[in-house]
Amino acid sequence: DNPKKVLQIVEVIRKKLSHLLDGFEIPYINLPETMGIDQVTEIFEGINSTGIKLSVFDLLIARLYRYDIRLRDLWDKTLEKYPNIERYSRVIDKMPIYLLQAMSLFYEKNSSCKRKDVLDIYENVYSKSKRSFNEDWEDISKWMNSAITKLEEDYGVKDEKEMPFAPTIPIMTALIKVISEKDNKAECYKKVSKWYWSVIFTNAYSQSVDSLLTSDFKELKKWFDKDDETPKVVKNLQREISQLFLRDVASKSNAKYSGVMSLIALEGANDFDTGQKMNDFRDKNDKDHLFPRAHFGSHQNINSVLNMTWMSEETNRKVKRYDKPSEYILEYIKKHGGEQELIKILKSHLVNKLAYELLRKDDFDGFLLEREREILRKIAELVGIENINSILPIIQEEKLLVQDYIKIGESDTIEFKSSLKWDITKKLYNKDLEKVILKTLSSFMNSRGGVLLIGVSDEGEILGLEQDFEQLKKKNADGFQQLIISLVNDYLEPEFAEYLNISFEKLNNKDVCLIKVRPSAKQVFLKENQNKEFYIRSGNTSKRLDSKETHNYI
């Protein structure tokens, strides 16, 4: 509105800037016109050593120019030709460097992608050979585009923004090119999968990345040919998985966070509303809370990855209308005509039946614990860890009732028994049934605990305890509990009675005994005459170990 005033301000600024520039000396070096580009490059790198550090790609643009290699042009052509690389380069600015690292891993004699070796790639690989840098660049570009497809399709990476560790791109590129020349391709890919998930869940590439990429690549190539050459990072996860605590993982930039979200995507992450797999709405989905932040926001673990999953935008909006999971679950039960379809959908989010029951009861802490167990089981499966259940804690939530356990079904931590004394098949008292109960109790104690329901058939039918009560002096629940304690005292040891939490519930006007069993640090033997028998859980049964197996287990 006041041109004169604006001009006055401009003049003041000009005078101040000219004062600064007049007193500022700019150093420069005169170079002769005859100096070669290689010498110019060396001088530039020398005088820039204390300035802004240029990337390997920036330096190689100049270094390779002397060999008539136009690296910037090659990169531009790669972006035009390979859509995956172009898409990832929008988010990951090191993509051209990753391509050079992949070349160095595959072609450099020491399989190194350390900074110095990548900078010297022409001298080390091409100066004394007939190989063409341009042709190898094009070839590796093709493999990198394929590697990105593999990461998304086989490892659950949603897109360029959800990469757990971007540095896995160059090594995955080099690895799939190596595997393309192998006869045992399927076996090699299984090993790559074990390595990949080990890298993610040990947070291996959080520092010294170039050195680790180099050592991992070498170890994997050995492992492809020799099964006993397991890479260090795989051994580390196999050894440390019991210390993998996911509850505190809440930062989206954490590789473990992205790794868990990738696992969920791999399972399908079917939409709560439509049942569609995540891949069918990949570009229109959100990751958000299963226990809504509006109501549970004060909980310290509200943003834990264990409380997150993938949802379509529409489903996410619906879920946010509710305060509690129990409320939106009711809507989706009605939507799908019953619980079974919803339970099936939730399974594709790594929410098992027990976790579903805890979700339905709005039990936040119990849900996190059980979902963590389910995710750890999945990780163990992917990296080849056996007997993972033996090192995971079990959940015995007070809120879970007999009907809840029946809905969940028998497992390594839940077992149903028809009776304690009455043989429903033979219609008579059978003392051997008492030993069956004791086997189950001791196997739970020797493993990681569990839940035993007595008065329920294998199929989950409520049978009740009426016939058992008739065999007792005190014909009720108190007499039944006293018998169980007496059997434990006589055939196990009195101290182990403390590991049992015995209660009773009435369902359909029939009594059912619910026994929650804690694991024992001390070995529990079942005394049978002069013998001692040792039982553990194996799937949903109690397995007796012979003396050698018992020794090895203990």
C-alpha positions as CSV (number, residue, x, y, z in Angstrom):
1,D,0.0,0.0,0.0
2,N,3.0,2.3,0.5
3,P,5.5,1.8,-2.4
4,K,7.8,4.5,-1.1
5,K,8.1,2.8,2.3
6,V,8.8,-0.6,0.6
7,L,11.6,1.0,-1.5
8,Q,13.2,2.4,1.6
9,I,13.2,-1.1,3.3
10,V,14.7,-2.7,0.2
11,E,17.5,-0.1,0.2
12,V,18.3,-0.8,3.9
13,I,18.4,-4.5,3.2
14,R,20.7,-4.0,0.2
15,K,23.1,-1.9,2.2
16,K,23.3,-4.4,5.0
17,L,23.9,-7.3,2.6
18,S,26.5,-5.5,0.6
19,H,28.3,-4.7,3.8
20,L,28.5,-8.4,4.6
21,L,29.5,-9.5,1.1
22,D,32.2,-6.8,0.9
23,G,33.9,-8.2,4.0
24,F,33.6,-11.9,3.0
25,E,36.5,-13.6,1.2
26,I,35.7,-16.5,-1.1
27,P,38.6,-18.9,-1.6
28,Y,39.2,-20.4,-5.1
29,I,41.8,-22.3,-7.0
30,N,42.7,-21.6,-10.6
31,L,42.9,-24.8,-12.7
32,P,44.5,-25.0,-16.1
33,E,42.3,-25.8,-19.0
34,T,44.4,-28.8,-19.9
35,M,43.8,-30.5,-16.5
36,G,42.0,-33.9,-16.9
37,I,38.7,-34.6,-15.2
38,D,40.2,-37.3,-13.0
39,Q,42.7,-34.7,-11.6
40,V,39.9,-32.2,-11.1
41,T,37.9,-34.8,-9.2
42,E,40.8,-35.7,-6.9
43,I,41.4,-32.0,-6.1
44,F,37.7,-31.4,-5.5
45,E,37.5,-34.4,-3.1
46,G,40.5,-33.2,-1.3
47,I,39.4,-29.6,-0.7
48,N,35.8,-30.7,0.1
49,S,37.0,-33.2,2.9
50,T,36.1,-30.7,5.7
51,G,33.0,-29.3,4.0
52,I,29.6,-30.9,3.3
53,K,30.2,-34.6,2.9
54,L,29.2,-35.8,-0.5
55,S,27.5,-39.1,-1.0
56,V,29.1,-42.1,-2.7
57,F,26.8,-41.4,-5.6
58,D,27.8,-37.8,-5.9
59,L,31.5,-38.6,-5.9
60,L,31.1,-41.5,-8.4
61,I,29.4,-39.2,-10.8
62,A,32.6,-37.3,-11.1
63,R,35.0,-40.3,-10.8
64,L,33.3,-42.3,-13.5
65,Y,33.0,-39.4,-15.9
66,R,36.7,-40.0,-16.8
67,Y,35.7,-43.4,-18.0
68,D,32.9,-42.0,-20.2
69,I,30.3,-43.3,-17.7
70,R,27.4,-40.9,-17.2
71,L,26.2,-42.1,-13.8
72,R,23.5,-39.4,-13.5
73,D,22.1,-40.3,-16.9
74,L,22.1,-44.0,-15.9
75,W,20.1,-43.3,-12.8
76,D,17.6,-41.2,-14.6
77,K,17.0,-44.0,-17.1
78,T,16.6,-46.5,-14.2
79,L,13.9,-44.2,-12.7
80,E,12.1,-44.1,-16.0
81,K,12.2,-47.8,-16.6
82,Y,11.7,-49.4,-13.2
83,P,8.6,-48.1,-11.3
84,N,9.4,-49.8,-8.0
85,I,12.8,-48.1,-7.8
86,E,11.3,-44.8,-8.8
87,R,8.5,-45.1,-6.2
88,Y,11.0,-45.9,-3.4
89,S,13.4,-43.2,-4.4
90,R,10.7,-40.6,-3.6
91,V,11.0,-41.6,0.1
92,I,14.5,-43.2,0.4
93,D,17.1,-40.8,-1.0
94,K,19.9,-43.4,-0.8
95,M,18.3,-45.6,-3.5
96,P,21.1,-44.8,-6.1
97,I,23.7,-45.7,-3.4
98,Y,21.8,-48.9,-2.7
99,L,22.0,-49.8,-6.3
100,L,25.8,-49.2,-6.3
101,Q,26.1,-51.3,-3.1
102,A,24.2,-54.2,-4.7
103,M,26.6,-54.1,-7.6
104,S,29.6,-54.0,-5.3
105,L,28.3,-56.9,-3.2
106,F,27.7,-59.1,-6.3
107,Y,30.7,-58.1,-8.5
108,E,33.5,-56.9,-6.1
109,K,35.9,-59.8,-5.4
110,N,35.5,-59.5,-1.6
111,S,31.8,-59.0,-1.8
112,S,32.1,-55.7,0.0
113,C,29.8,-52.7,0.0
114,K,31.8,-50.5,2.3
115,R,32.1,-46.9,1.3
116,K,35.7,-47.2,0.1
117,D,35.1,-50.4,-1.9
118,V,32.0,-48.8,-3.6
119,L,34.0,-45.7,-4.5
120,D,36.7,-47.9,-6.0
121,I,34.3,-50.1,-7.8
122,Y,35.5,-49.2,-11.3
123,E,39.2,-49.8,-10.4
124,N,38.4,-53.0,-8.5
125,V,36.0,-54.6,-10.9
126,Y,36.0,-53.0,-14.4
127,S,39.5,-51.4,-15.1
128,K,41.1,-54.8,-15.8
129,S,38.2,-56.8,-17.1
130,K,35.9,-56.9,-20.1
131,R,32.8,-56.3,-18.0
132,S,30.7,-53.3,-18.8
133,F,29.7,-51.0,-15.9
134,N,26.7,-49.8,-17.9
135,E,25.4,-53.3,-18.6
136,D,25.9,-54.4,-15.0
137,W,24.1,-51.3,-13.8
138,E,21.1,-52.1,-16.0
139,D,21.2,-55.8,-14.8
140,I,21.3,-54.8,-11.1
141,S,18.5,-52.3,-11.7
142,K,16.3,-55.1,-13.0
143,W,17.1,-57.3,-10.0
144,M,16.5,-54.4,-7.5
145,N,13.1,-53.8,-9.0
146,S,12.3,-57.5,-8.5
147,A,13.7,-57.4,-5.0
148,I,11.3,-54.6,-4.0
149,T,8.4,-56.7,-5.4
150,K,9.6,-59.6,-3.3
151,L,9.8,-57.5,-0.2
152,E,6.2,-56.4,-0.7
153,E,4.7,-59.7,-1.7
154,D,6.7,-62.2,0.4
155,Y,7.7,-60.1,3.4
156,G,4.6,-58.0,3.9
157,V,6.2,-54.6,3.3
158,K,3.1,-52.4,2.5
159,D,5.0,-49.7,0.6
160,E,8.1,-47.5,0.5
161,K,7.1,-45.8,3.7
162,E,6.8,-49.0,5.7
163,M,10.3,-50.5,5.0
164,P,11.6,-51.9,8.4
165,F,15.2,-51.5,7.3
166,A,15.9,-49.8,3.9
167,P,19.5,-51.2,3.8
168,T,18.0,-54.7,3.3
169,I,17.2,-53.5,-0.3
170,P,20.8,-53.8,-1.7
171,I,21.6,-57.1,0.0
172,M,18.2,-58.6,-1.0
173,T,18.9,-57.5,-4.6
174,A,22.3,-59.2,-4.6
175,L,21.0,-62.3,-2.9
176,I,18.2,-63.0,-5.4
177,K,20.7,-62.6,-8.2
178,V,22.9,-65.1,-6.5
179,I,20.0,-67.5,-6.0
180,S,19.0,-67.2,-9.6
181,E,22.2,-69.2,-10.4
182,K,21.5,-71.9,-7.8
183,D,19.9,-75.3,-8.2
184,N,18.5,-75.3,-4.7
185,K,16.5,-72.1,-5.1
186,A,13.6,-73.0,-2.8
187,E,16.0,-73.9,0.1
188,C,18.0,-70.7,-0.4
189,Y,14.9,-68.6,-0.3
190,K,13.9,-70.3,3.0
191,K,17.3,-69.3,4.4
192,V,16.9,-65.7,3.2
193,S,13.6,-65.5,5.0
194,K,15.1,-66.7,8.2
195,W,17.9,-64.1,7.8
196,Y,15.5,-61.3,6.9
197,W,13.3,-61.7,10.0
198,S,16.3,-62.1,12.2
199,V,17.7,-58.8,11.0
200,I,14.4,-57.0,11.6
201,F,13.8,-58.4,15.1
202,T,17.3,-58.1,16.4
203,N,17.5,-54.5,15.1
204,A,20.7,-55.6,13.4
205,Y,21.0,-52.7,10.9
206,S,20.7,-49.9,13.4
207,Q,24.4,-49.1,13.1
208,S,27.6,-50.1,11.2
209,V,25.3,-51.0,8.3
210,D,27.8,-51.3,5.5
211,S,30.0,-53.7,7.4
212,L,27.0,-55.8,8.4
213,L,25.7,-55.9,4.9
214,T,29.1,-57.2,3.7
215,S,29.5,-59.8,6.4
216,D,25.8,-61.0,6.1
217,F,26.1,-61.4,2.4
218,K,29.3,-63.5,2.7
219,E,27.7,-65.6,5.5
220,L,24.5,-66.2,3.5
221,K,26.4,-67.3,0.4
222,K,28.2,-69.9,2.6
223,W,24.9,-71.0,4.2
224,F,23.3,-71.5,0.7
225,D,25.9,-74.3,0.2
226,K,26.4,-75.6,3.7
227,D,23.4,-76.0,6.1
228,D,25.6,-75.8,9.2
229,E,26.9,-72.3,8.3
230,T,24.1,-70.5,10.0
231,P,24.7,-66.7,10.0
232,K,25.4,-64.9,13.3
233,V,22.2,-62.8,13.1
234,V,20.0,-65.9,12.8
235,K,21.7,-67.5,15.8
236,N,21.3,-64.3,17.8
237,L,17.5,-64.2,17.3
238,Q,17.2,-68.0,17.9
239,R,19.0,-67.5,21.2
240,E,17.4,-64.2,22.3
241,I,13.8,-64.5,21.2
242,S,12.6,-65.0,24.8
243,Q,14.0,-61.5,25.5
244,L,12.1,-59.9,22.6
245,F,9.6,-57.6,24.3
246,L,7.2,-56.1,21.8
247,R,4.9,-54.3,24.3
248,D,7.3,-51.3,24.6
249,V,7.7,-51.0,20.8
250,A,5.6,-47.9,20.0
251,S,7.7,-45.8,17.5
252,K,6.7,-46.1,13.9
253,S,10.4,-45.6,12.9
254,N,11.4,-48.7,14.9
255,A,12.3,-51.6,12.6
256,K,10.5,-54.0,14.9
257,Y,7.3,-51.9,14.7
258,S,7.4,-52.1,10.9
259,G,8.3,-55.7,11.1
260,V,5.2,-56.6,13.2
261,M,3.0,-54.6,10.8
262,S,4.6,-56.6,7.9
263,L,3.8,-59.8,9.7
264,I,0.2,-58.8,10.0
265,A,0.0,-57.9,6.3
266,L,1.5,-61.3,5.5
267,E,-1.3,-63.0,7.4
268,G,-3.8,-61.1,5.1
269,A,-5.1,-58.5,7.5
270,N,-8.6,-59.1,6.2
271,D,-10.8,-56.0,6.7
272,F,-13.2,-56.2,9.6
273,D,-16.1,-54.8,7.5
274,T,-15.7,-56.3,4.1
275,G,-13.4,-59.3,4.8
276,Q,-11.2,-58.3,1.9
277,K,-7.4,-58.9,2.2
278,M,-5.2,-55.9,2.8
279,N,-3.6,-56.3,-0.6
280,D,-7.1,-55.6,-2.2
281,F,-7.1,-52.1,-0.6
282,R,-3.4,-51.6,-0.2
283,D,-3.5,-47.9,-1.2
284,K,-6.5,-47.1,0.9
285,N,-5.7,-48.4,4.4
286,D,-4.6,-47.1,7.7
287,K,-2.8,-48.6,10.7
288,D,-4.6,-47.8,13.9
289,H,-5.6,-49.0,17.4
290,L,-7.6,-52.1,18.3
291,F,-8.3,-50.6,21.7
292,P,-9.4,-47.1,20.8
293,R,-7.3,-44.2,22.0
294,A,-10.3,-42.2,23.0
295,H,-11.1,-44.5,25.9
296,F,-7.8,-46.2,26.6
297,G,-5.5,-43.3,25.9
298,S,-4.2,-43.0,29.4
299,H,-2.7,-46.5,29.3
300,Q,1.1,-46.4,29.0
301,N,1.1,-48.9,26.2
302,I,-1.8,-47.5,24.1
303,N,0.5,-46.9,21.1
304,S,2.3,-50.3,21.4
305,V,2.5,-52.1,18.1
306,L,0.6,-54.9,19.9
307,N,-2.4,-52.7,19.8
308,M,-2.1,-51.8,16.1
309,T,-3.4,-53.4,12.9
310,W,-4.3,-52.6,9.3
311,M,-7.8,-51.3,8.5
312,S,-9.5,-49.8,5.5
313,E,-10.2,-46.1,5.8
314,E,-13.9,-46.8,6.2
315,T,-13.4,-49.4,8.9
316,N,-11.1,-47.2,10.8
317,R,-13.7,-44.4,10.8
318,K,-16.3,-46.9,12.1
319,V,-14.0,-48.3,14.9
320,K,-13.2,-44.8,16.1
321,R,-16.9,-44.2,16.8
322,Y,-16.7,-46.6,19.7
323,D,-15.0,-46.3,23.1
324,K,-14.3,-50.0,23.6
325,P,-13.6,-53.1,21.4
326,S,-16.6,-54.9,22.9
327,E,-18.8,-52.3,21.3
328,Y,-17.5,-52.5,17.7
329,I,-17.1,-56.3,17.9
330,L,-20.9,-56.6,18.5
331,E,-21.4,-54.6,15.3
332,Y,-19.2,-56.9,13.3
333,I,-20.7,-60.0,14.8
334,K,-24.0,-58.9,13.5
335,K,-22.5,-57.8,10.2
336,H,-21.0,-61.3,9.6
337,G,-23.9,-63.3,11.0
338,G,-22.1,-64.7,14.0
339,E,-18.7,-64.9,15.8
340,Q,-17.0,-67.5,13.6
341,E,-16.5,-65.3,10.6
342,L,-15.2,-62.5,12.8
343,I,-12.8,-64.8,14.6
344,K,-11.5,-66.0,11.2
345,I,-10.9,-62.4,10.2
346,L,-9.2,-61.5,13.4
347,K,-6.9,-64.5,13.0
348,S,-5.6,-62.8,9.9
349,H,-4.5,-59.9,12.2
350,L,-2.6,-62.3,14.5
351,V,-5.4,-62.2,17.0
352,N,-6.1,-65.7,18.1
353,K,-9.2,-67.1,19.9
354,L,-7.9,-66.3,23.4
355,A,-6.9,-62.7,22.3
356,Y,-10.3,-62.4,20.8
357,E,-12.0,-63.2,24.1
358,L,-9.8,-60.7,25.9
359,L,-10.6,-58.1,23.2
360,R,-14.3,-58.8,23.6
361,K,-14.0,-58.4,27.4
362,D,-12.0,-55.1,27.0
363,D,-9.1,-56.6,28.8
364,F,-6.3,-54.4,27.5
365,D,-3.3,-55.9,29.4
366,G,-4.4,-59.5,28.9
367,F,-4.9,-58.8,25.2
368,L,-1.4,-57.3,24.8
369,L,0.2,-60.3,26.5
370,E,-1.7,-62.9,24.4
371,R,-1.2,-61.1,21.1
372,E,2.5,-60.8,21.9
373,R,2.7,-64.5,22.4
374,E,0.9,-65.1,19.0
375,I,3.3,-62.7,17.2
376,L,6.3,-64.4,18.8
377,R,5.1,-67.8,17.7
378,K,4.9,-66.4,14.2
379,I,8.4,-65.0,14.3
380,A,9.7,-68.3,15.7
381,E,8.0,-70.2,12.9
382,L,9.6,-68.0,10.3
383,V,13.2,-68.3,11.7
384,G,13.0,-72.0,12.5
385,I,12.7,-72.0,16.3
386,E,11.1,-75.2,17.6
387,N,9.2,-75.6,20.9
388,I,8.7,-71.9,21.2
389,N,5.7,-72.5,23.4
390,S,8.0,-73.8,26.1
391,I,9.6,-70.4,26.6
392,L,6.5,-68.2,26.3
393,P,4.5,-67.2,29.4
394,I,0.8,-68.3,29.3
395,I,-2.1,-66.1,30.2
396,Q,-4.6,-67.2,32.8
397,E,-6.8,-64.1,33.0
398,E,-9.2,-63.9,35.9
399,K,-11.9,-62.5,33.5
400,L,-11.9,-65.7,31.4
401,L,-14.6,-68.2,32.4
402,V,-15.3,-71.8,31.5
403,Q,-17.4,-70.8,28.5
404,D,-14.5,-68.7,27.2
405,Y,-12.0,-71.5,27.3
406,I,-14.5,-73.9,25.6
407,K,-14.9,-71.4,22.8
408,I,-11.1,-71.1,22.5
409,G,-10.8,-74.9,22.4
410,E,-8.1,-77.4,23.4
411,S,-4.4,-76.4,22.8
412,D,-1.0,-76.8,24.4
413,T,-2.3,-74.8,27.4
414,I,-6.0,-75.8,27.5
415,E,-7.3,-79.3,28.0
416,F,-10.8,-80.7,28.6
417,K,-11.5,-83.9,30.6
418,S,-15.0,-85.5,30.9
419,S,-14.5,-86.7,34.5
420,L,-12.2,-87.5,37.4
421,K,-13.6,-90.9,38.4
422,W,-16.6,-91.8,36.3
423,D,-16.0,-93.6,33.0
424,I,-18.8,-92.3,30.8
425,T,-18.1,-95.0,28.2
426,K,-18.1,-98.0,30.5
427,K,-20.6,-96.4,32.9
428,L,-18.6,-97.3,36.0
429,Y,-16.0,-96.0,38.4
430,N,-12.5,-96.1,36.9
431,K,-9.5,-95.3,39.1
432,D,-7.2,-95.0,36.0
433,L,-9.0,-91.7,35.2
434,E,-7.4,-90.1,38.2
435,K,-4.0,-90.8,36.8
436,V,-5.0,-89.2,33.5
437,I,-5.9,-86.0,35.4
438,L,-2.5,-86.1,37.3
439,K,-0.7,-86.6,34.0
440,T,-2.3,-83.4,32.7
441,L,-1.5,-81.4,35.8
442,S,2.1,-82.5,36.0
443,S,2.6,-81.9,32.2
444,F,1.3,-78.3,32.7
445,M,3.7,-77.7,35.6
446,N,6.6,-79.1,33.7
447,S,5.9,-76.9,30.7
448,R,4.5,-73.4,31.1
449,G,1.3,-73.9,32.9
450,G,-2.2,-74.3,31.6
451,V,-5.9,-74.6,32.2
452,L,-7.8,-77.9,32.8
453,L,-11.6,-78.2,32.6
454,I,-13.2,-81.3,34.2
455,G,-16.7,-82.1,33.2
456,V,-16.3,-81.1,29.6
457,S,-16.0,-83.5,26.6
458,D,-13.2,-83.2,24.0
459,E,-15.8,-81.5,21.7
460,G,-16.6,-78.9,24.3
461,E,-19.9,-80.3,25.4
462,I,-20.9,-79.6,29.1
463,L,-21.2,-83.0,30.8
464,G,-21.0,-81.9,34.4
465,L,-19.6,-83.6,37.5
466,E,-22.8,-85.3,38.9
467,Q,-21.5,-88.8,38.5
468,D,-18.1,-87.9,40.0
469,F,-19.8,-86.3,43.0
470,E,-21.7,-89.6,43.6
471,Q,-18.4,-91.4,44.1
472,L,-17.3,-89.0,46.9
473,K,-18.0,-89.1,50.6
474,K,-18.7,-85.3,50.4
475,K,-20.8,-85.3,47.4
476,N,-20.2,-81.7,46.2
477,A,-17.6,-79.3,44.8
478,D,-15.8,-79.1,48.1
479,G,-15.4,-82.9,48.2
480,F,-14.2,-82.9,44.6
481,Q,-11.6,-80.2,45.3
482,Q,-10.4,-82.1,48.4
483,L,-9.9,-85.3,46.3
484,I,-7.8,-83.4,43.7
485,I,-5.6,-82.0,46.5
486,S,-5.3,-85.4,48.0
487,L,-4.2,-87.0,44.7
488,V,-1.6,-84.3,44.1
489,N,-0.2,-84.9,47.7
490,D,0.0,-88.6,47.2
491,Y,1.1,-89.0,43.6
492,L,3.1,-85.8,42.9
493,E,4.3,-83.9,46.0
494,P,2.3,-81.8,48.6
495,E,4.2,-78.7,47.6
496,F,2.7,-78.8,44.1
497,A,-0.9,-78.4,45.4
498,E,0.0,-74.7,45.8
499,Y,0.4,-74.5,42.0
500,L,-3.3,-75.1,41.5
501,N,-6.1,-72.6,41.5
502,I,-9.3,-74.6,41.6
503,S,-12.8,-73.1,41.1
504,F,-16.2,-74.3,39.9
505,E,-18.8,-72.8,37.6
506,K,-22.4,-73.9,36.7
507,L,-23.3,-74.1,33.0
508,N,-26.6,-75.4,31.9
509,N,-27.2,-76.2,35.5
510,K,-24.2,-78.5,35.5
511,D,-21.0,-78.2,37.6
512,V,-17.6,-77.8,35.8
513,C,-14.2,-77.7,37.5
514,L,-11.8,-75.1,36.3
515,I,-8.1,-75.6,37.4
516,K,-5.5,-73.0,36.5
517,V,-2.0,-74.5,36.8
518,R,1.1,-72.5,37.2
519,P,4.5,-73.7,35.8
520,S,7.0,-75.1,38.3
521,A,10.7,-74.3,38.3
522,K,11.2,-77.7,39.9
523,Q,10.6,-80.9,38.0
524,V,7.3,-82.7,38.7
525,F,7.3,-86.5,38.6
526,L,4.2,-88.7,38.8
527,K,4.8,-91.6,41.2
528,E,3.4,-94.9,40.0
529,N,4.2,-97.8,42.3
530,Q,8.0,-97.7,42.5
531,N,8.4,-95.7,39.3
532,K,8.5,-92.0,38.5
533,E,7.1,-90.7,35.3
534,F,7.8,-87.4,33.7
535,Y,5.3,-85.6,31.5
536,I,5.4,-82.5,29.3
537,R,2.9,-80.8,27.0
538,S,3.1,-81.7,23.3
539,G,0.5,-80.0,21.3
540,N,-2.8,-80.6,23.1
541,T,-1.7,-83.8,24.8
542,S,0.5,-84.9,27.7
543,K,3.6,-86.7,26.5
544,R,5.6,-89.1,28.7
545,L,9.4,-88.8,28.3
546,D,11.7,-91.8,28.8
547,S,14.8,-91.5,31.0
548,K,17.1,-90.2,28.3
549,E,14.5,-87.7,27.0
550,T,13.8,-86.5,30.6
551,H,17.5,-86.0,31.2
552,N,17.9,-84.0,28.0
553,Y,14.7,-81.9,28.8
554,I,15.8,-81.1,32.3
